[in-house]
Every structure is written in structure tokens, then in C-alpha cells.
Amino acid sequence: MHPLAHFNFEAHRKTGSHTASGAPSPQPRLAPVSPLQDLVLAHLDVARTLVSFIPGLKPELAAAHALDAIQTDTGLSMEPHRKGLSTAAPPAWLNAMQLGQRVGLSAPKMNLRLEACGLQRQAASGEWELTDAGWEYAEAVPLSPHDHSACELLWRSEVLGVLEDAARSSSITVGLG
């Protein structure tokens, strides 16, 4: 069953509270003073609710996505608020394609470089999964809240330094530096 199957969106929009079986009691909040404030609070409440329903979803990642949605829906810059997110989970996570674009490599080549450096491996299913070393630089994020088996690996940009160091100290040609 979808984590939000019992979420009462209409009641939430009107009252700032919701009813969902098994969900923690919502935080009381002041009545919104404008539709814009209501929209912002709704995004933040949905992020908080998702964290309570989806095992392993980090609050920082949910907050980063909520800030993106708020900026998209309202046009308000959320950059000042991004600075408040934990440094342990920066909002700028990159997939293999985005990492590759930074250094002129395709996503498949970047995946092979990450594998050669021992940061990920290809599972029998063909999906990439993190190694113990890879968890220091990446997160495995479910592609869908309905399917926790398929994940996208999202990397911190610091992994590019690891790839550069590996290229200098071994025979691995990673196309970096």
C-alpha cells in the first residue's frame, strides 16, 4: 500500500492536520496567513510525513526535495534555507550521468570508473549497488516509494576527488585530471 494511501490531503489543506493510521500525531501549527504560506507549509508537512512512513528516508533528503518543490511552486529562492541543511547530507547529490558531465564522461563510463575504484558493483539484476566504501560518498535512493528494490545511486561531488586520486595512484584510467 502506498505510504500516503490514508493521508487526508483535503483536511490537511484546510486544517494543517491529517489522519493516517499508524502515523505520528502532527505538529500543531498556526493558521496560514496566506495561500503562499499554506503551500509552503503543505510541502514541509508532506516531507515530514514521508520521513515517518518510508524507512531509511533521511530527513535532510526529504527537506532538500521539499525546498526544491517550494521553489518550483512559488518562485521563492530557497538557497538561504539550503545552508541550514546538515553538512552530512548536502542538497546537491549527483547521479552517474551528472558526475560524468562534470568531467566529460558518459554515464556508463562513469559507472565503470566508480566500480573500478571499488565504490559500487553491479548486482546480478544489472542494477548498481554501493560497496561499503561507496556508502561514504553516496546514498541509495528508491526510484519509487512503491518499489524499494530499485534504487538510484546519488553521489556527493567529493567523489570526483576520490576518482582523481585513484587515477594518480594506480593504473586505473578514469578520464579525470
Backbone as numpy.savetxt, mean C-alpha at the origin, in Angstrom:
# Nx Ny Nz CAx CAy CAz Cx Cy Cz
-16.77 -13.72 2.19 -17.62 -12.55 2.19 -16.73 -11.31 2.19
-17.09 -10.32 1.44 -16.34 -9.07 1.36 -16.29 -8.41 2.74
-15.12 -7.83 3.14 -14.99 -7.21 4.46 -16.02 -6.11 4.72
-16.52 -5.48 3.68 -17.46 -4.39 3.89 -18.91 -4.79 3.61
-19.17 -6.08 3.54 -20.51 -6.56 3.19 -21.56 -6.06 4.17
-21.19 -5.90 5.42 -22.16 -5.47 6.43 -22.04 -3.98 6.74
-21.22 -3.27 6.01 -21.00 -1.85 6.28 -22.20 -1.05 5.77
-22.76 -0.23 6.61 -23.92 0.57 6.24 -23.44 1.95 5.79
-23.15 2.11 4.49 -22.60 3.35 3.96 -23.55 4.52 4.12
-24.84 4.30 3.89 -25.79 5.41 3.98 -25.86 5.92 5.42
-25.94 5.02 6.40 -25.96 5.46 7.80 -24.65 6.15 8.16
-23.55 5.62 7.63 -22.24 6.23 7.90 -22.18 7.65 7.35
-22.68 7.85 6.16 -22.65 9.16 5.54 -23.47 10.16 6.36
-24.62 9.72 6.85 -25.50 10.63 7.58 -25.09 10.85 9.03
-24.57 9.80 9.68 -24.34 9.89 11.12 -22.87 9.82 11.52
-22.01 9.36 10.62 -20.61 9.19 10.99 -20.37 7.88 11.72
-21.38 7.03 11.80 -21.19 5.73 12.43 -21.71 4.66 11.48
-21.38 3.42 11.81 -21.81 2.32 10.95 -22.14 1.12 11.82
-22.80 0.17 11.20 -23.09 -1.08 11.89 -22.51 -2.20 11.07
-21.61 -2.93 11.65 -21.02 -4.09 10.99 -20.79 -5.14 12.06
-21.28 -6.36 11.82 -21.11 -7.39 12.82 -19.64 -7.70 13.01
-19.21 -7.76 14.25 -17.82 -8.07 14.55 -16.88 -6.90 14.43
-17.36 -5.76 14.02 -16.48 -4.60 13.86 -16.33 -3.87 15.18
-15.16 -3.23 15.40 -15.00 -2.45 16.61 -15.94 -1.25 16.58
-16.30 -0.76 17.75 -17.16 0.41 17.82 -16.47 1.59 17.17
-17.21 2.35 16.36 -16.59 3.49 15.69 -16.23 4.59 16.68
-15.23 5.38 16.31 -14.85 6.53 17.12 -15.94 7.59 16.97
-16.38 8.20 18.08 -17.36 9.27 17.93 -16.70 10.45 17.21
-17.46 11.16 16.41 -16.89 12.31 15.72 -17.90 13.43 15.71
-17.39 14.63 15.56 -18.25 15.80 15.48 -18.99 15.80 14.16
-20.14 16.41 14.16 -20.89 16.52 12.92 -20.10 17.35 11.93
-20.01 16.92 10.68 -19.26 17.68 9.68 -19.88 19.06 9.48
-19.01 20.01 9.19 -19.50 21.36 8.96 -19.72 21.63 7.48
-19.25 20.72 6.62 -19.43 20.91 5.19 -19.42 19.56 4.48
-19.94 19.52 3.26 -19.87 18.27 2.49 -18.42 17.84 2.24
-17.53 18.81 2.08 -16.11 18.48 1.86 -15.54 17.78 3.08
-15.84 18.30 4.27 -15.36 17.67 5.49 -15.97 16.28 5.62
-17.22 16.13 5.28 -17.88 14.83 5.35 -17.17 13.82 4.44
-16.80 14.25 3.24 -16.10 13.38 2.30 -14.74 12.96 2.84
-14.00 13.91 3.38 -12.67 13.61 3.95 -12.81 12.63 5.10
-13.74 12.88 6.01 -13.93 11.98 7.15 -14.39 10.59 6.72
-15.20 10.53 5.69 -15.64 9.22 5.19 -14.46 8.41 4.66
-13.55 9.04 3.92 -12.36 8.32 3.43 -11.52 7.82 4.59
-11.33 8.63 5.59 -10.52 8.22 6.74 -11.20 7.09 7.52
-12.51 7.16 7.66 -13.24 6.10 8.35 -13.19 4.78 7.58
-13.28 4.84 6.26 -13.19 3.61 5.47 -11.81 2.99 5.64
-10.75 3.81 5.61 -9.39 3.29 5.80 -9.28 2.61 7.17
-9.79 3.24 8.20 -9.75 2.68 9.56 -10.52 1.36 9.61
-11.67 1.30 8.96 -12.49 0.10 8.94 -11.78 -1.03 8.20
-11.16 -0.72 7.07 -10.43 -1.75 6.32 -9.31 -2.35 7.15
-8.59 -1.51 7.90 -7.51 -2.02 8.75 -8.06 -2.99 9.79
-9.25 -2.70 10.30 -9.83 -3.59 11.31 -10.34 -4.91 10.72
-10.65 -4.93 9.42 -11.20 -6.12 8.78 -10.17 -6.97 8.04
-9.12 -6.37 7.52 -8.18 -7.10 6.67 -6.91 -7.40 7.44
-6.68 -8.66 7.77 -5.47 -9.02 8.51 -4.22 -8.63 7.72
-3.26 -8.04 8.40 -1.99 -7.68 7.78 -1.98 -6.33 7.08
-3.14 -5.69 6.93 -3.15 -4.37 6.29 -2.62 -3.36 7.29
-1.52 -2.72 6.92 -0.89 -1.77 7.83 -1.64 -0.44 7.81
-1.84 0.14 8.99 -2.55 1.42 9.05 -1.89 2.50 8.19
-0.55 2.50 8.12 0.15 3.51 7.33 -0.19 3.39 5.85
-0.31 2.15 5.36 -0.65 1.94 3.96 -2.09 2.36 3.70
-3.00 2.01 4.60 -4.40 2.42 4.44 -4.52 3.94 4.49
-3.76 4.58 5.38 -3.79 6.04 5.48 -3.24 6.67 4.21
-2.17 6.11 3.65 -1.61 6.66 2.41 -2.62 6.58 1.28
-3.33 5.45 1.19 -4.36 5.31 0.15 -5.52 6.27 0.41
-5.89 6.47 1.67 -6.96 7.42 2.00 -6.55 8.83 1.59
-5.29 9.20 1.84 -4.82 10.53 1.44 -4.86 10.69 -0.08
-4.49 9.63 -0.81 -4.59 9.68 -2.27 -6.04 9.90 -2.71
-6.96 9.17 -2.10 -8.38 9.28 -2.47 -8.92 10.67 -2.13
-8.52 11.19 -0.98 -8.97 12.53 -0.59 -8.48 13.56 -1.58
-7.20 13.46 -1.97 -6.65 14.41 -2.92 -7.36 14.30 -4.27
-7.62 13.08 -4.72 -8.30 12.86 -6.00 -9.73 13.40 -5.96
-10.44 13.11 -4.88 -11.86 13.49 -4.80 -12.10 14.97 -4.48
-11.14 15.58 -3.77 -11.37 16.96 -3.32 -10.47 17.99 -3.98
-9.34 17.54 -4.52 -8.38 18.49 -5.07 -7.48 19.12 -4.01
-7.69 18.77 -2.75 -6.85 19.29 -1.67 -5.50 18.59 -1.67
-4.43 19.33 -1.49 -3.11 18.71 -1.41 -2.97 17.99 -0.09
-2.57 16.75 -0.15 -2.37 15.96 1.07 -0.89 15.82 1.42
-0.01 16.46 0.65 1.43 16.33 0.88 1.84 16.69 2.31
1.33 17.79 2.89 1.74 18.08 4.27 1.38 16.96 5.25
0.28 16.26 4.97 -0.17 15.20 5.87 0.62 13.91 5.65
1.15 13.71 4.44 1.97 12.53 4.18 3.20 12.51 5.06
3.71 13.70 5.39 4.91 13.79 6.23 4.65 13.22 7.62
3.39 13.17 8.02 3.05 12.63 9.33 3.00 11.11 9.37
3.05 10.48 8.21 3.04 9.01 8.19 4.36 8.49 8.70
4.33 7.34 9.30 5.52 6.72 9.86 6.61 6.56 8.81
7.85 6.82 9.19 8.97 6.61 8.27 9.17 5.13 7.98
8.61 4.27 8.83 8.73 2.83 8.59 7.87 2.39 7.42
6.90 3.18 7.05 6.04 2.83 5.93 5.78 4.08 5.09
6.77 4.49 4.29 6.58 5.69 3.49 5.49 5.50 2.45
4.81 6.60 2.05 3.71 6.46 1.12 4.13 6.12 -0.30
5.40 6.29 -0.66 5.83 6.08 -2.03 6.38 4.67 -2.21
5.52 3.71 -2.40 5.91 2.33 -2.68 5.88 2.16 -4.19
6.83 1.41 -4.72 6.96 1.25 -6.17 6.88 -0.22 -6.55
6.16 -0.50 -7.64 6.16 -1.87 -8.14 7.37 -2.06 -9.05
7.55 -3.26 -9.58 8.73 -3.56 -10.39 8.79 -2.68 -11.64
7.64 -2.40 -12.24 7.63 -1.56 -13.44 8.12 -0.14 -13.09
7.64 0.41 -11.97 8.04 1.76 -11.58 9.51 1.81 -11.17
10.00 0.77 -10.50 11.43 0.70 -10.19 12.25 0.67 -11.47
11.83 -0.18 -12.40 12.53 -0.29 -13.68 12.56 1.02 -14.44
11.46 1.75 -14.43 11.41 3.04 -15.13 12.45 4.01 -14.59
12.74 3.92 -13.31 13.73 4.83 -12.71 15.14 4.57 -13.22
15.39 3.36 -13.69 16.75 3.02 -14.15 16.78 2.51 -15.59
15.68 2.63 -16.31 15.65 2.25 -17.72 15.54 0.76 -17.98
14.85 0.03 -17.11 14.66 -1.40 -17.30 13.17 -1.72 -17.39
12.85 -2.80 -18.08 11.46 -3.27 -18.12 11.13 -3.95 -16.80
9.84 -4.13 -16.54 9.41 -4.82 -15.31 9.97 -6.24 -15.24
9.92 -7.04 -16.35 10.48 -8.39 -16.25 11.98 -8.39 -15.92
12.74 -7.45 -16.50 14.17 -7.39 -16.18 14.39 -6.96 -14.74
13.59 -6.02 -14.25 13.72 -5.60 -12.85 13.41 -6.75 -11.92
12.37 -7.54 -12.25 12.05 -8.70 -11.41 13.22 -9.67 -11.36
13.88 -9.88 -12.50 15.04 -10.78 -12.52 16.19 -10.22 -11.70
16.37 -8.90 -11.70 17.43 -8.27 -10.90 17.15 -8.44 -9.41
15.88 -8.25 -9.05 15.49 -8.41 -7.64 15.68 -9.86 -7.20
15.39 -10.78 -8.10 15.59 -12.20 -7.80 17.08 -12.51 -7.67
17.89 -11.99 -8.59 19.33 -12.25 -8.57 19.98 -11.72 -7.29
19.41 -10.69 -6.72 19.94 -10.12 -5.48 19.36 -10.80 -4.24
18.52 -11.80 -4.44 17.98 -12.56 -3.32 16.84 -11.88 -2.58
16.17 -10.94 -3.22 15.10 -10.20 -2.56 13.72 -10.77 -2.84
13.59 -11.52 -3.92 12.32 -12.18 -4.25 12.62 -13.46 -4.99
11.60 -14.32 -5.07 11.71 -15.57 -5.83 10.38 -15.81 -6.50
10.44 -16.62 -7.56 9.22 -16.92 -8.28 8.63 -18.21 -7.72
7.38 -18.13 -7.28 6.68 -19.28 -6.72 6.27 -20.22 -7.85
5.85 -21.43 -7.48 5.40 -22.41 -8.47 4.24 -21.86 -9.30
3.45 -20.97 -8.71 2.30 -20.39 -9.41 2.73 -19.37 -10.46
4.01 -18.99 -10.45 4.50 -17.97 -11.37 4.52 -16.58 -10.77
3.87 -16.42 -9.60 3.84 -15.14 -8.91 5.17 -14.91 -8.19
5.55 -13.65 -8.06 6.74 -13.30 -7.31 6.39 -13.21 -5.84
7.30 -13.71 -4.98 7.11 -13.61 -3.54 8.40 -13.12 -2.91
8.27 -12.46 -1.78 9.43 -11.91 -1.10 10.22 -12.99 -0.39
11.53 -12.83 -0.38 12.39 -13.68 0.45 12.50 -13.00 1.82
13.17 -13.67 2.75 13.36 -13.04 4.06 14.08 -11.70 3.92
15.08 -11.64 3.05 15.81 -10.39 2.83 14.92 -9.33 2.18
14.01 -9.74 1.32 13.15 -8.80 0.61 12.16 -8.08 1.51
11.76 -8.71 2.62 10.79 -8.08 3.51 11.31 -6.77 4.10
12.63 -6.60 4.13 13.20 -5.35 4.65 12.92 -4.17 3.73
12.70 -4.45 2.45 12.54 -3.39 1.46 11.18 -3.34 0.78
10.31 -4.29 1.09 9.06 -4.38 0.33 7.91 -4.86 1.20
6.72 -4.73 0.65 5.48 -5.22 1.23 4.78 -6.07 0.17
4.09 -7.09 0.59 3.25 -7.88 -0.30 1.82 -7.45 -0.05
1.23 -6.75 -1.01 -0.10 -6.16 -0.84 -1.10 -6.95 -1.68
-2.19 -7.44 -1.05 -3.20 -8.18 -1.83 -3.72 -7.34 -3.00
-3.83 -7.97 -4.16 -4.36 -7.28 -5.34 -5.84 -7.00 -5.18
-6.51 -7.82 -4.40 -7.95 -7.66 -4.19 -8.27 -8.05 -2.76
-9.20 -7.35 -2.13 -9.57 -7.74 -0.77 -10.24 -9.12 -0.72
-10.69 -9.62 -1.88 -11.36 -10.92 -1.94 -10.38 -12.06 -2.08
-9.18 -11.79 -2.57 -8.22 -12.85 -2.88 -6.89 -12.52 -2.25
-6.61 -13.16 -1.11 -5.38 -12.86 -0.39 -4.19 -13.65 -0.92
-4.39 -14.52 -1.90 -3.27 -15.30 -2.41 -2.47 -14.51 -3.46
-3.12 -13.70 -4.26 -2.41 -12.91 -5.27 -2.01 -11.56 -4.68
-0.72 -11.30 -4.67 -0.21 -10.06 -4.08 0.69 -9.33 -5.06
0.72 -8.03 -4.91 1.66 -7.20 -5.65 2.78 -6.84 -4.69
4.02 -6.96 -5.15 5.15 -6.57 -4.33 5.42 -5.10 -4.56
5.40 -4.34 -3.49 5.65 -2.90 -3.56 6.92 -2.60 -2.78
7.85 -1.92 -3.45 9.20 -1.71 -2.95 9.43 -0.28 -2.54
10.25 -0.09 -1.50 10.74 1.25 -1.16 11.85 1.58 -2.14
12.00 2.83 -2.48 13.00 3.23 -3.47 14.43 2.91 -3.00
14.64 2.74 -1.70 15.96 2.41 -1.18 16.50 1.09 -1.75
15.63 0.24 -2.27 16.08 -1.03 -2.82 17.00 -0.80 -4.03
16.85 0.34 -4.71 17.74 0.63 -5.84 19.19 0.70 -5.39
19.45 1.21 -4.20 20.80 1.24 -3.65 21.34 -0.16 -3.41
20.48 -1.06 -2.95 20.87 -2.45 -2.74 21.27 -3.08 -4.06
20.49 -2.81 -5.11 20.79 -3.36 -6.43 22.11 -2.80 -6.97
22.35 -1.50 -6.74 23.61 -0.90 -7.18 24.79 -1.52 -6.45
24.66 -1.70 -5.12 25.73 -2.31 -4.33 26.01 -3.74 -4.81
24.96 -4.49 -5.10 25.12 -5.86 -5.57 25.84 -5.88 -6.91
25.53 -4.92 -7.78 26.17 -4.87 -9.09 27.67 -4.59 -8.95
28.04 -3.74 -8.00 29.45 -3.40 -7.79 30.23 -4.54 -7.14
29.57 -5.31 -6.28 30.30 -6.31 -5.50 30.21 -7.73 -6.03
29.56 -7.93 -7.17 29.45 -9.29 -7.71 29.42 -9.26 -9.22
29.23 -10.44 -9.76 29.17 -10.53 -11.21 27.74 -10.32 -11.73
26.81 -9.99 -10.83 25.43 -9.73 -11.26 25.41 -8.44 -12.04
24.91 -8.49 -13.24 24.74 -7.29 -14.03 23.30 -6.85 -13.87
23.10 -5.75 -13.16 21.73 -5.32 -12.90 21.35 -4.09 -13.69
22.23 -3.61 -14.56 21.87 -2.47 -15.38 21.77 -1.19 -14.59
22.40 -1.14 -13.43 22.35 0.03 -12.58 23.77 0.55 -12.37
23.91 1.86 -12.32 25.20 2.48 -12.00 26.18 2.23 -13.02
